[in-house]
Amino acid sequence: MNRLNNDFSIDDNKSIKKDKITNIAGENNPYSTPLSNNNDNTTSSSSSSSSTSSSSSADKQITFFNYTHGYCVSIIDIVNSTKITQELVASSNKIRNYYSIFLNTMASIIKEHNGKVIKNAGDCLIYYFPKTVDTDVNESAFQDVIDCGLAMIDANSTLNKEFSKNGLPPINYRISANYGKVELATSSNSNSVDLFGPTVNICSKINHLALSNEMVIYNDLYNVINKTSFFDDYCFKNISQSDKYSTFPYPVYSVHHLYSPGQQKEMDNKKRQNNIAHKQNKLNQVNSSFNILLIDDDKDILFTFTTIIEGEDYKTTSFSDPNKALDHFSQVSPYHYDLIIMDIRMPGLNGIQLYTKLKVMNPDIKVLFLSALDAVEELLSIFPDIKNSEIIRKPIEPQALLLKVKTILKT
């Protein structure tokens, strides 16, 4: 059904004007209400309870979600950065190099260990590990937290060689990590996630307890890691027994490699082999092990797609109301679904707006968009995170749909 073509002005080349596409994203604000569709008799549903805004979200700098989960949060902070940069104040180029080399190196290590940078605050990076949301399911995600911090420490000598080569003073830093409940939010000028709550505050407070080029973790994270199979592969030292640390009601631990460099290399190789085996197992997964969420306000299309996909033994859950789909997604584990297939143009909450909200809860979620619009290039230019391969043009043949699903699930 080509209903969407009535909602946009189309030029002589059949391309949709960019100002109209912008309306899909609510004037680039994923939480504003899209323009009403005069050709659509469906009444827009009320705002989802997944957003706590009682007035227009466009008027708010921060929009919180009705979504509270436990995550690992970490902070890496440069030691004596104020003093060092004051010595470099005569050379703007050196200050730029100082921060860019450090921040880019650390961001690369964070990404390698499945972490996500939340923001940088001058001389520090705040980041978190989305897959730690399930403490009883994803043990490897918690090992990533420890390995990430230790990899940052191991990178110090290489980093300082690069600094020396660029005529910069040596750099030292401290790393802290914690686990606990956080509140998720986005800012009005960005779709990226921000985290709030005592877990983040404690992580910031304990950072100064670490020595230069050392990692410390709070008791809450230690208690989770203490129950894992990899706990004995690391050395944890309680550093909160002296009067210096008496302000904290629970212990703080420093984290260290337990093995020699040669043994550690063997452990790292073993972990890489396990990751390769995990990817291979994923390729061999049967279809019935995959969960797919379908969202389309056209119930006929929703029924057709559900029938086709379930015919190949995939497990599906479907919603014709995007707000109800968002509520449902916020109540299950963010990693419950392996794939989401949804329409772009929907009343009340369109596909692009829904996409930005879902990505806050699970930044790794895979999404296929359904569209009857001849506007792929325009959409991709406005939303660079979306790939051409993630857009399905309607109508689509059943076998072509199944091939798309299989391809994205196996990658």
N, C-alpha and C positions, 0 to 999 in steps of 0.2 A: 504494500500500500504506500503510495507516494505522497502521503499527506503533508510531509514536511515542506515540499516545494512551494506550497501556498504561503509559507511563513516568511519568505525572504524575497528581496528584490533581486532579480537576476539580470545581468547585463546581456548584450548581444552574443557574447561568447559563452553564455550559460554558466559563468563563474559567479559565485555569490560574493556580494560586496562585503569588504572586510568589516565595515561598521556594523553590519547586521550580524556577522559572525561573532563580533565582540559581545553582542547581546546574549549569546549563549553562555558566555563567561560572566555575565553581569557587569559589563564595563571593566573587565579584568579583575573584578572582585568576586571570588568564588562563592561568597556568601550573600551577595545581593540578590534580589528577586528579579528574574528575567522578565522581559516585556511580555505582556499577555498576548495570547494568540486569538485573534478575532474569529478565526476559522475553526477553532477548537471549542466544542461545547462542554468539555470536561472542566469541572470546577477545580481550581488549584487547591490542594490540601494545605493545611496549616503547616507552619515550620516544624521540622523534626525536633523531637526532644533531645536529639544529639547535640543541639546548640542551645546554650542557656540564655541567648539574647532575648530580651523582652521588647527591645526597640530595634530599629533598623541596624543590622550589623555593619552597614557602611559607615555609621557614625561612631563605631567603636575601633580603638586601636588594637585591642586584643579580643579575640573570640574564643571562649572556652568551650570544650565539648563535655557533654554529660558522659564522660568516659574516663574511668580510673583503673589503671592497671599497674602492676609492678614491673619496673625496668631497671637495668644496670645503667648508672650514669657515671661519667668520668670527667675529670678536669686535668689538663696539663698546663702548668703555669711556669713561665720563665723566672728564674731566680735573679733578683737585682736588675730587672730590666730597665727600671727608671734611671738608675745610675749609669748603666751601660749606654742607653740611648742618648742621655745627656752628653756623654763623651763623643757621640757621633753626630750631634746636632749641626755641626758645621757642614756635614755632607748628607744632603737629602737622599742621594743615591745609595749611600751606605745604609741608611736607616731602612730604605725600601728593601734592599737586599737582605738585611738582617731579619726582617719579619717574613719576607716572602720565602726565603730558603727554609726557615724554621716551620712556618705554618704549612707550606706545601708538602714538606717531607712528612710531617706528622699526619696530615690529612690523608696522605697516601697509605701510611701504615694503618690508620683507622679503617680505611676502606678495605684494605687487604684482609682485615680481621672482622669484616661484616658489621662494622660500626657506622654510625651516621653523625656527621658534624652538625650540631645544632646552631652554633654561632661562635665567632671569635670575639673576644673582648679585649682588644689591644694586645696584651702579652700572654693571653691564654686561649685555649680552645676548650669548649664545652661540647661533649659528644655523648652518645648513648648507643646501646646495642638492642635494636628492636626485637631480635629473636629471643632475648631473655625474658620475654613476656610470659613464657610457660616454664615455670621452674621445674615441673615434674616431667617435662617432655623433651626439652632441648638442652641436654647437658653440655653439648659441644659449644653452645652459644656462651655459656659461662666460662668455659676454658678460653674462648676467644678474648674475653675481657682481660684475663690474666696475661695471656700471650701477647696481647696488644701492648699493654703497659710495659712488659719486659722487653718487647721488640723496640719500643721507643728508647728505653735505657740503653739497649745494645747498640742503637744507632748513634749514640752520642759521639763516639770517637770519629765515625765517618762524617757526621755532621760538622764537627769542629775542623776536620781537614778541609771541608768545603768552605767554611768560614775563613780559615787561614788563607786559602787560595784567593779569596775575595777581599783580603785585607781587613777582616772583621775580627773583633775580640771573641774569645771562646764563649760558648753558651752552656748553661746548666739549667735544669728544670726539675720540677716535682710533679708527680702524678698521684691522683687520689681517685678512688672509686667507691661507690655505694650501691645498694639495691633496696628498693622499696616502692611504695605506691607514689605515683606522680599524677598530676593533672596535665592534660594535653591542651594546647592552644595554638592558634595561628594569629599572626599580625595582619592588619588591614592591607599592608603593602607587600606582603609576601605569603606564599603558600607553604613555606617551610614550617616545621613543627617547633614549638617551644615547650619546655617542661617546667613545671612549678611544684613546689611542695617541700616538706622537711627533708626528703631524700636528697634533693639537689642542694639544699642549704647546708646539710651536714657534710656532703661531699666537698663543698667549698671551704667549710670551716676546718676540716682535717688536713687540707692540702699543705698547710704550712708546717705540719708535724713531720712531713717527710724530709729526709736529708736531700742534698743535691743529687739528682739522678737516681732517685729512689721512688718506689711505688708504695702507697699505703692504702689499705681498705678498711672500711668501718665494720663493726661487729655484724650488722645485718647481712652484708654480703659474705662475710666469713662463714656465718652459720649455714648459708646455702651451699657454699663450696665445700664445706666440711663433710657434706653428705654425698659428694660426688666420687666417682671412681678415679678421678685424676688428682684428688687432693694430695696424695702422698708423693706426687711428682714435683711438688714445689715446697719451698721452705717459707713458713709463716712465723714471724716473730712478734710477740706481744710487746708493743712499745709504750703502752699506756699505764705502766706500773709505777712510774716515778711521779713526783709532785707536778712536774711540768705538764702532764697530760690529765690532771685531776678534774679539769673542767668538763670532760666527757663522761657521761654516765656509763658507757659501755666501752669495751676494749677497742683499740685501733691496732692493726697489724701491718707490719712491713712485709713485702713480698719479694722473694729472691729465687733465682735458679737453684735447684738442688744438685744438679749434676755438673760435671766438667764440660767445657766447651765441646769436646769430642762426643760425649754422651748426649749432650743437648742437641747436637747436630743429628744424631741417630733418632732422637725423639721427634725432631721436626720432620725428618724424612718419613718416619712412621705415620705421623699425622697427615702428611701430604698423600701418602698411599691410601690412608683411610678415606680422605676426601675424594680421591679418584674412584675408590670402590663405591662410595656413597652415590656419586654421580652415575656410575654404571648401574647401580641398583635402581636408580630413578628411571633410567632408560628401560629397564626390564619390568617396571611396575605394571600391574594389570589395570585396566581402565576402571574397574570398580573401586580402586583405592583413591581415585581422584574425586574431589568435591568441587562442583561448579555452581556458581550463583548466577541466575538469569534475571535480568531486570528490563522490562519493556512495558510501556503503558498500553500498547496494543495487545490485547489478550489473545487474539487469533495468532499473531506472530509468536507470542510467548508460548502458546500451546504447541505450535508447529516445531519450534526450536527445541522445546523440552522433549517432544516425542522423538525427534531425530537423534538428539544427544543421548537420551536414555536408552535408545535402541542399540547403542554401542556399549552399554553397561556402565556409563559414567553416572555418578550420583549427582542429582541436581536438586536445587531449591530455587523456586521462582517467585517473583513479586511483580505485580503490575503497578504498584505504588512505590516510587523511589524513596519516599520518606520512611515507609515501613521497612524497606530493604535496608536503609541506613540504620534504623533502630535495631533491626535483627543483627546486622554485622557488628554493631557495637556491643552486643550482649554475648556473642560467642567469642572464642579465641580468634584474635586477628589473623592467625595463620591457619585457621580451619579450612578456608577455601583456597584451592590451588589456582582458580581462574574465575574471573567475573566477565560475563558477556552482557552488555547493556546498550540500550538505545542512546543516542545523543540528545534528541529533542524529546523532552518529557515535561508535562505541566508540573508546576510547583517547585520541582528541583530537577534541572536538566542533567544530562550525563556528564558534562564537563564539571559542573559544580559538585556533583556526587563523587566524581573521580578524585577531586582535590581533598574531599573529606575522608574518603576511604584510604587515600595515600598517607594521610596523617596517622591513621591507626595502624596501617601496615605499608610502609614505604616500598616493600618488595612485592606487593600484590601484582599479579599479571592481569591485564584487562584487554578485552577485545570490544571495540566500539561498533555498533550497528548504525549505518547511516544511509538514507536514500538521497543524500545531498551530493551534488557534484562540486565538492568544496574541500577535497582532501588536502591539496597544496596549501590553501589558505589556513586551514585548521592547523596544519603542521608548522606553519610559519608563526602562528600565535602561541602554540603550545609545543615547544621543542622537545618536551619530555615524551610526547606521544610519537610513536614510530608509524610509518606508512603501513607496515605489516600488521599493525594493531587495529586497523580500521577495516571493517567488512562492509562492502557496498550491498545494499538490498536492491533487488532480490538476489539471493545466493542459492546455488544448487546444494542439495544435502551433502554430496560427497566433498564439495569444495569447503563447506562449513566444517565437516569432520576433519578434513586435512589441516585446516587452520588450527582447530582445537588440539589435535594430536601434536602438531609442530610446536606450538607455544608451550604445551605441557611438558614436552620432552627436552626443552632447552633450559 
